[in-house]
Amino acid sequence: MEYSASESGPSRGEAEGPGHQAVRLWLFGGLAVLCPERPLTLEVPPGITVGELLGLLGKRLGAALLESVMETPSRKFSICRVFIDGMPVDLDDRLPETPGGLSDFELIVLTAAEGG
């Protein structure tokens, strides 16, 4: 099934502005080949959710990323784990605000053999 970045939920754009923060994005497993830049750093608005961040990431890296991560526009595959600063999160969780700092966002797709 194909998904576009716009189907992943509302997104808030990548433009820098007051209150925006930098997020370092680390892709692991089969997703690592989709991102030649490691880590990828995005500026995100305050209050962005994990789902919205995935939408921004899909816009930046293409539909292949969303097709690997999202089962439906609002639900990720169970073999995909998402972490922020090492802690597991859900799509509706908001990114913690770290004024003047960076948050690390880790996205991992695990096969059954890897624990998925």
Backbone bond lengths (Angstrom), bond angles and torsions (degrees), N, CA, C in turn:
res aa  C-N    CA-C-N  psi(-1)  N-CA   C-N-CA  omega(-1)  CA-C   N-CA-C  phi
1 M - - - 1.438 - - 1.517 108.52 -
2 E 1.331 118.09 140.11 1.453 121.13 -177.87 1.519 110.83 -99.29
3 Y 1.320 115.58 143.34 1.451 122.03 176.27 1.506 108.01 -131.63
4 S 1.295 116.01 141.75 1.457 119.77 173.45 1.517 107.54 -104.21
5 A 1.306 116.26 164.89 1.456 119.94 -179.20 1.524 110.69 -60.34
6 S 1.326 118.32 -33.54 1.450 120.25 -178.95 1.516 111.77 -69.38
7 E 1.329 118.42 -21.31 1.451 121.08 179.28 1.518 112.63 -82.83
8 S 1.308 117.93 -9.41 1.451 120.41 -174.99 1.520 112.13 -80.69
9 G 1.291 117.49 1.12 1.456 121.09 -179.13 1.507 109.27 117.65
10 P 1.317 116.58 174.20 1.459 118.89 -178.55 1.512 110.66 -65.51
11 S 1.307 115.37 142.75 1.455 119.09 175.06 1.507 108.11 -126.25
12 R 1.299 115.31 163.00 1.454 119.47 -173.42 1.511 113.40 -118.06
13 G 1.322 118.41 14.77 1.455 120.99 176.62 1.515 113.01 80.37
14 E 1.322 115.23 167.68 1.455 121.06 -176.33 1.519 113.78 -108.26
15 A 1.321 117.99 -4.30 1.454 119.78 -173.96 1.519 111.45 -63.96
16 E 1.336 114.89 141.10 1.447 119.59 177.66 1.523 108.71 -71.97
17 G 1.284 116.82 151.73 1.447 121.89 177.69 1.513 109.36 -169.64
18 P 1.326 115.78 179.70 1.462 119.11 179.53 1.523 110.89 -56.79
19 G 1.303 115.94 132.18 1.455 120.73 177.14 1.516 115.06 83.51
20 H 1.327 117.99 -6.72 1.463 119.54 179.43 1.522 109.80 -67.88
21 Q 1.303 115.30 152.80 1.462 119.93 178.40 1.515 110.09 -131.04
22 A 1.298 114.94 157.20 1.457 120.77 178.27 1.518 109.49 -88.92
23 V 1.325 115.36 139.16 1.455 122.17 176.66 1.520 107.38 -126.55
24 R 1.326 116.22 124.63 1.461 121.00 175.08 1.516 107.83 -87.32
25 L 1.316 116.33 125.81 1.460 121.60 -177.17 1.523 109.62 -108.67
26 W 1.314 115.07 122.32 1.457 122.72 178.39 1.517 107.92 -113.22
27 L 1.318 117.61 123.11 1.458 122.26 177.52 1.521 108.56 -107.39
28 F 1.325 115.35 134.74 1.461 120.78 -176.64 1.522 110.21 -125.33
29 G 1.319 115.68 171.29 1.459 121.27 179.01 1.514 110.55 64.07
30 G 1.322 115.71 -141.90 1.462 121.16 -178.70 1.518 113.93 -65.68
31 L 1.331 117.96 -15.65 1.467 120.79 179.83 1.521 112.69 -79.34
32 A 1.315 117.56 -20.59 1.466 120.90 -175.33 1.521 112.23 -58.37
33 V 1.325 117.85 -32.74 1.463 120.55 -178.83 1.528 112.32 -71.25
34 L 1.327 117.77 -14.65 1.459 121.21 -178.73 1.521 113.17 -82.55
35 C 1.318 116.44 -9.26 1.461 120.27 -174.94 1.524 110.43 -133.67
36 P 1.329 117.45 100.62 1.460 119.48 -179.49 1.529 112.98 -70.05
37 E 1.327 117.51 -21.52 1.465 121.93 -179.69 1.531 108.98 -91.85
38 R 1.334 116.80 121.10 1.467 119.86 -179.07 1.519 110.32 -131.97
39 P 1.309 118.60 121.39 1.454 124.85 -9.47 1.521 110.69 -77.91
40 L 1.308 115.45 160.64 1.457 122.51 173.04 1.520 106.65 -89.83
41 T 1.323 117.72 130.32 1.458 120.94 179.60 1.513 109.52 -112.14
42 L 1.337 116.09 128.80 1.455 122.64 177.15 1.521 109.35 -121.45
43 E 1.323 116.18 146.83 1.457 121.58 170.19 1.517 106.91 -92.65
44 V 1.331 117.05 128.14 1.463 120.92 -177.17 1.525 109.97 -126.68
45 P 1.334 116.25 152.04 1.463 119.94 178.95 1.528 110.90 -74.75
46 P 1.317 116.93 159.47 1.465 119.60 177.57 1.530 110.31 -65.93
47 G 1.318 116.15 146.84 1.454 120.60 176.02 1.515 115.49 81.05
48 I 1.328 117.74 6.59 1.468 121.06 -179.00 1.539 109.37 -68.06
49 T 1.325 115.66 142.85 1.467 119.74 177.62 1.530 109.68 -90.81
50 V 1.314 114.97 166.10 1.456 120.85 176.76 1.532 109.82 -60.51
51 G 1.340 117.89 -41.98 1.462 121.66 177.92 1.519 112.13 -60.61
52 E 1.331 116.61 -41.69 1.466 120.53 177.89 1.519 110.86 -66.30
53 L 1.325 116.81 -38.31 1.460 120.41 177.34 1.525 110.62 -63.95
54 L 1.326 117.45 -39.56 1.465 120.15 175.70 1.525 110.52 -62.11
55 G 1.331 117.64 -38.05 1.461 120.82 176.27 1.519 111.92 -61.29
56 L 1.342 116.64 -43.52 1.469 120.54 176.87 1.523 111.00 -63.20
57 L 1.323 115.19 -41.24 1.460 119.86 179.37 1.523 110.58 -64.55
58 G 1.331 117.13 -39.09 1.459 121.36 176.53 1.520 112.03 -63.37
59 K 1.333 116.74 -38.97 1.475 120.18 177.06 1.522 110.26 -64.47
60 R 1.319 116.52 -38.40 1.467 121.06 -177.00 1.527 112.03 -74.61
61 L 1.353 116.87 -40.99 1.462 120.42 -172.40 1.523 114.16 -105.97
62 G 1.331 117.80 -11.59 1.456 120.18 175.90 1.519 115.03 105.48
63 A 1.320 114.46 169.86 1.460 123.00 -175.46 1.526 112.73 -62.75
64 A 1.329 118.53 -28.20 1.469 120.58 -178.68 1.522 110.98 -58.26
65 L 1.328 116.93 -36.11 1.456 119.43 178.92 1.529 110.24 -64.97
66 L 1.332 117.19 -49.61 1.462 120.37 -178.89 1.522 111.65 -63.31
67 E 1.314 117.38 -37.59 1.465 120.62 179.18 1.529 111.28 -66.47
68 S 1.325 117.27 -26.25 1.461 121.57 178.91 1.518 112.75 -83.61
69 V 1.325 116.84 -21.72 1.457 121.68 -172.56 1.529 112.99 -108.04
70 M 1.335 117.20 -39.64 1.459 121.13 -170.87 1.519 112.29 -102.00
71 E 1.328 115.82 125.54 1.462 121.58 174.89 1.523 110.07 -76.87
72 T 1.329 116.34 -42.09 1.462 124.37 172.58 1.526 105.82 -134.89
73 P 1.323 117.85 171.29 1.466 117.99 179.88 1.529 114.99 -58.91
74 S 1.316 118.11 -19.83 1.466 119.92 -178.54 1.534 113.53 -118.72
75 R 1.329 117.26 8.15 1.469 120.01 -177.27 1.519 110.19 -141.32
76 K 1.335 115.55 127.95 1.457 119.24 179.06 1.523 109.51 -86.19
77 F 1.327 115.62 158.35 1.457 120.56 175.40 1.527 109.32 -62.80
78 S 1.332 116.94 147.40 1.463 120.76 179.50 1.527 112.10 -67.86
79 I 1.324 117.55 -19.46 1.467 120.36 178.65 1.518 112.44 -83.15
80 C 1.320 117.14 0.92 1.461 121.91 -179.90 1.525 109.12 -106.02
81 R 1.305 116.36 130.62 1.465 121.47 176.51 1.514 108.45 -117.43
82 V 1.311 116.45 141.80 1.450 122.89 179.80 1.524 108.47 -123.07
83 F 1.336 115.78 133.73 1.452 121.71 -179.19 1.520 109.56 -131.03
84 I 1.322 116.89 144.57 1.455 122.38 170.00 1.517 106.93 -122.79
85 D 1.309 115.17 123.60 1.467 121.50 -177.32 1.525 111.45 50.07
86 G 1.341 115.56 38.74 1.450 121.50 175.81 1.522 115.74 84.82
87 M 1.326 118.24 -2.56 1.466 121.42 -178.40 1.529 109.39 -106.40
88 P 1.360 118.01 135.05 1.469 120.08 178.91 1.528 110.86 -66.80
89 V 1.340 115.54 141.59 1.468 121.34 -178.49 1.526 110.30 -135.37
90 D 1.331 115.52 164.22 1.458 123.32 175.71 1.523 109.60 -107.78
91 L 1.337 116.44 167.02 1.458 121.52 -176.39 1.522 113.61 -60.97
92 D 1.333 117.89 -32.42 1.461 119.39 -177.95 1.527 113.43 -89.72
93 D 1.325 117.54 0.01 1.468 120.64 175.47 1.520 109.27 -71.34
94 R 1.314 115.64 144.38 1.465 121.00 177.36 1.528 109.56 -90.93
95 L 1.323 114.97 145.54 1.459 118.90 175.77 1.519 108.66 -66.92
96 P 1.318 117.32 138.47 1.469 118.78 176.86 1.521 109.27 -66.72
97 E 1.307 115.98 142.49 1.461 119.30 177.78 1.518 108.68 -83.75
98 T 1.319 114.73 127.51 1.459 120.91 179.55 1.521 107.79 -128.80
99 P 1.335 117.61 76.33 1.462 120.78 -177.62 1.525 111.10 -54.23
100 G 1.305 115.10 129.45 1.447 120.99 178.27 1.514 114.63 73.96
101 G 1.336 117.30 2.94 1.455 119.89 -178.52 1.508 111.64 -126.80
102 L 1.292 115.72 -176.37 1.451 122.50 179.30 1.518 109.56 -115.30
103 S 1.324 115.61 142.49 1.459 120.70 168.77 1.516 106.83 -104.81
104 D 1.319 116.90 143.94 1.458 121.26 174.73 1.519 108.57 -98.96
105 F 1.332 115.96 127.00 1.455 123.71 -179.01 1.512 106.09 -116.26
106 E 1.343 116.90 115.07 1.464 120.78 -178.21 1.521 109.13 -110.34
107 L 1.314 116.43 129.45 1.455 122.53 -179.56 1.519 107.72 -121.10
108 I 1.327 115.67 121.01 1.470 121.03 -173.40 1.518 109.39 -129.09
109 V 1.319 116.68 130.02 1.459 121.33 170.82 1.514 106.51 -106.80
110 L 1.324 116.14 119.25 1.452 122.30 -177.21 1.521 110.86 -107.85
111 T 1.307 116.28 133.34 1.470 119.68 171.77 1.523 107.89 -80.39
112 A 1.320 117.15 169.86 1.456 120.43 179.42 1.520 111.25 -57.71
113 A 1.323 117.55 -38.16 1.465 121.12 -179.82 1.521 111.85 -66.79
114 E 1.343 116.49 -24.63 1.457 120.85 179.98 1.529 112.41 -92.49
115 G 1.326 117.04 -0.21 1.465 119.62 179.04 1.512 113.67 108.22
116 G 1.358 118.15 8.17 1.461 121.67 -178.94 1.485 112.89 -81.07
